[in-house]
């Protein structure tokens, strides 16, 4: 009867959990880069409505302001390079960690199961 290698099962389980956590972290990082301008637009629009500017005018004003801020930041290639390099280093770190778990899985496969 073939014995089940419990070590290998645990290693594969934790490898999957580690992979899921790192995928979540990388997705949240890049989603945050997309959602910050939208949140800024919404919050500025609410502030302008609060001080008495009509909603349509506040949407137009904040849209223009956030678009200009995005254009200004777009002209800063060092900033975009830094943000993307940070995201890619997170991704590369995740790949290295999952691959390091693969080495443990290979070692667990080659070990004889304990009785």
C-alpha positions as CSV (number, residue, x, y, z in Angstrom):
1,X,0.0,0.0,0.0
2,X,1.3,3.4,-1.0
3,X,1.9,5.8,1.9
4,X,0.9,9.5,1.7
5,X,3.7,12.0,2.1
6,X,2.2,14.4,4.6
7,X,5.2,16.7,4.3
8,X,4.6,17.2,0.6
9,X,0.9,17.9,1.1
10,X,1.7,20.6,3.7
11,X,4.4,22.1,1.5
12,X,2.0,22.3,-1.5
13,X,-0.7,23.7,0.7
14,X,1.5,26.5,2.1
15,X,2.9,27.1,-1.3
16,X,-0.6,27.8,-2.6
17,X,-1.4,30.0,0.4
18,X,1.8,32.0,-0.2
19,X,1.0,32.3,-3.9
20,X,-2.5,33.6,-3.1
21,X,-1.2,36.1,-0.6
22,X,1.4,37.5,-3.0
23,X,-1.1,37.7,-5.9
24,X,-3.4,39.6,-3.6
25,X,-0.7,42.0,-2.5
26,X,0.5,42.7,-6.1
27,X,-3.1,43.2,-7.4
28,X,-3.9,45.6,-4.5
29,X,-0.7,47.6,-5.3
30,X,-1.6,48.1,-8.9
31,X,-5.3,48.6,-8.2
32,X,-4.3,51.3,-5.7
33,X,-2.4,53.1,-8.5
34,X,-5.5,53.2,-10.5
35,X,-8.0,54.1,-7.8
36,X,-6.1,57.0,-6.2
37,X,-7.0,59.5,-8.9
38,X,-10.7,58.3,-8.9
39,X,-10.9,58.7,-5.2
40,X,-9.3,62.1,-5.4
41,X,-11.9,63.1,-8.0
42,X,-14.8,61.9,-5.9
43,X,-13.5,63.5,-2.6
44,X,-12.8,66.9,-4.2
45,X,-16.2,66.9,-5.9
46,X,-17.9,66.2,-2.5
47,X,-15.9,69.1,-0.9
48,X,-17.0,71.5,-3.6
49,X,-20.6,70.5,-3.3
50,X,-20.3,70.9,0.5
51,X,-19.1,74.5,0.2
52,X,-22.0,75.3,-2.1
53,X,-20.9,74.8,-5.7
54,X,-23.5,73.0,-7.8
55,X,-22.8,69.4,-8.5
56,X,-22.4,69.7,-12.3
57,X,-19.9,72.5,-12.0
58,X,-18.0,70.7,-9.2
59,X,-17.7,67.6,-11.4
60,X,-16.3,69.6,-14.3
61,X,-13.9,71.5,-12.0
62,X,-12.6,68.4,-10.2
63,X,-12.4,66.5,-13.5
64,X,-10.2,69.2,-15.0
65,X,-8.1,69.5,-11.8
66,X,-7.4,65.7,-11.5
67,X,-6.7,65.5,-15.3
68,X,-4.2,68.3,-15.0
69,X,-2.6,66.6,-12.0
70,X,-2.4,63.4,-13.9
71,X,-0.8,65.1,-16.9
72,X,1.7,66.9,-14.6
73,X,2.7,63.6,-13.0
74,X,2.8,61.9,-16.4
75,X,5.6,64.3,-17.4
76,X,7.7,62.9,-14.5
77,X,9.1,59.6,-15.9
78,X,11.2,58.9,-12.8
79,X,8.0,58.7,-10.7
80,X,6.3,56.2,-13.1
81,X,9.5,54.2,-13.4
82,X,9.8,54.1,-9.6
83,X,6.1,53.0,-9.1
84,X,6.3,50.3,-11.8
85,X,9.7,49.1,-10.5
86,X,8.3,48.8,-7.0
87,X,5.4,46.7,-8.3
88,X,7.7,44.5,-10.4
89,X,10.0,44.0,-7.5
90,X,7.0,42.8,-5.4
91,X,6.1,40.4,-8.2
92,X,9.7,39.1,-8.6
93,X,9.9,38.6,-4.8
94,X,6.7,36.6,-4.9
95,X,8.0,34.4,-7.7
96,X,11.2,33.8,-5.8
97,X,9.4,32.8,-2.6
98,X,7.1,30.4,-4.5
99,X,10.1,28.8,-6.2
100,X,11.9,28.4,-2.9
101,X,9.0,26.4,-1.7
102,X,9.4,24.2,-4.8
103,X,12.9,23.2,-3.6
104,X,11.4,22.0,-0.3
105,X,8.7,20.0,-2.2
106,X,11.4,18.3,-4.3
107,X,13.3,17.4,-1.1
108,X,10.1,16.1,0.5
109,X,9.4,13.9,-2.6
110,X,12.8,12.3,-2.5
111,X,12.6,11.5,1.2
112,X,11.1,8.1,2.2
113,X,7.8,8.4,4.1
114,X,8.2,7.8,7.8
115,X,6.3,4.8,9.2
